[in-house]
Amino acid sequence: MVTKLPKVDVVTTGMGWTGGIVAAELTKAGYHVVGLERGVERTIEDYLHGHDELKYNTHKELMQKLTKDTITFRNTLADEAKPVRDETALVLGTGTGGGGAHWGAQTYRYFPYDFEIRSKTIEKYGESKIPDGVTIQDWGITYDELEPYYSKFEQMAGVSGEVDPLAGPRSIDYPTPPLKKLPQMKMFHEAAEKLGYHPYVVPTGTISEAYTNPDGETLNACQYCAFCGNYGCEYGAKADPIVTVIPTAKKTGNFELRTNSIVTRVLYDGDKATGVLYKDTRTGEEFEQPADVVALTSYTFNNVRLLLLSGIGEQYNPKTGTGMIGKNYTDHHTITGAIAYFEEKKFNSYIGTGALGSAYNDFNADNFDHSNVDFIHGGQIEMHLMGNEPITNNPVPFGTPMWGKEFKENSLHYYHRNMTIVSQRAILPHKDHYLDLDPTYKDDYGDPLIRVTFDYTEMDHKRNEFLVEKCAEVAKEMGADIIDIIPMAEHFGGRFTFQHDAGGVIMGANPETSAVNNYLQMWDVDNLFVCGASAFPHFGPTNPTPTVAALTYRAAEGMIEFLKNGGGPLVNAK
């Protein structure tokens, strides 16, 4: 039996950043929001005494257990997909806060080029610059249109940063100063400037000083303890939905949080969503939650899966190019670069945060002339000081035996004498890379798992070859005695390690080329909004959260307009 509950204004399907933003904005506007979350509720007290690398960084305490829910993966259409079972290879947040609980809090904006990538590439280089099979498209929104929402997220999250001189224009500075510039960062800045580049201290949601945001929520100053990415912040110094947007929603009196509630279907009738079906994970009891607006606010994989399981939209077919749901899947963050070792310089490798570091963007987006390279877009050159925890960090130069006397000697010698310089790069979509429902493997409830088909392209390799040379260049200028190049594998190996996945419900200017408009409203189900990186037509060069958040703030604005005006499309198709 399914218990039908009273209708509400808005229901969300997860309570991480996107669900939290929707809940905060809609409840402040006076609407009743029910937030469904498959995991448990967390508070900052749950993060206390959490400096346990084995528990959090190795055993992934804050993540969804892959015995309960996972994905399947293959490189090509001809391969058989297999479930991902390695918990270090797929880290999906669960519980209130979601990925915002354990993120490293790097808070970069995308470039103006990203949002108009196809038209700007053709305008400057001609259509022949785009390789066959690469399905880039404009996003249906410009950087200038999205900029106020970037600023709104940064003010809410208290972001600490230094303005990148090559970034798009800003309407307001970061609300708090950048983190401290450690000796390694000073070396990086000096070397980059000597090479003629434009380094800056990267922006972060691990903030530099105590700050109270516009909603009245207070964050504390970062302690540089290094227990950051994969951990919740016990100091309350990391922007996290459980210390920002979720408390804001609760204070309104218009928000109801239901944990241990996994959404299994979006219910709809004709061209309207009527609500969602969800299960209580403790009892197995099923509930129907009717709502005027349904906001899908779970992770990329689950947003796509819910639409496919619910029969909403047409599944993308890579052979015909038809259908939108599942199209343009991209995985980000196959990080390569260079490890620099120093014989005489010694650093404090313990100090760090999930985002302490420096970078430059001279080879990112279209900030340099691509006429004589065999790829488009680029990547950021960066170095981060995250704190070298002993289990997962034991750097020794290539060629060192992995056990024995020489390994021990090199481990001790180089532990505080190394730094890694890497490139975060854009990943562009390909016609053969997509998401669909696996025909074989199912979850505990009998529903098909999501299947990922993805591999590196020739252009990915060419972009990588160019950028790792730039990483080695700055390492050499810094005076490194040994420089080891981190190789890129020939094929993607199914490690979705950094929870950076995009596409599948892409945005655009018309329903012929996109699933949602620039308010993340589905073209053919106007009271259904799909929030998250699932809307990205390609993966930009850096971490996705600020762009996800900016788009969600705009979507929340659209939901309010939708409810005020009695429904209807918010954007006319071009």
Disulfide bonds with the S-S distance in Angstrom:
none
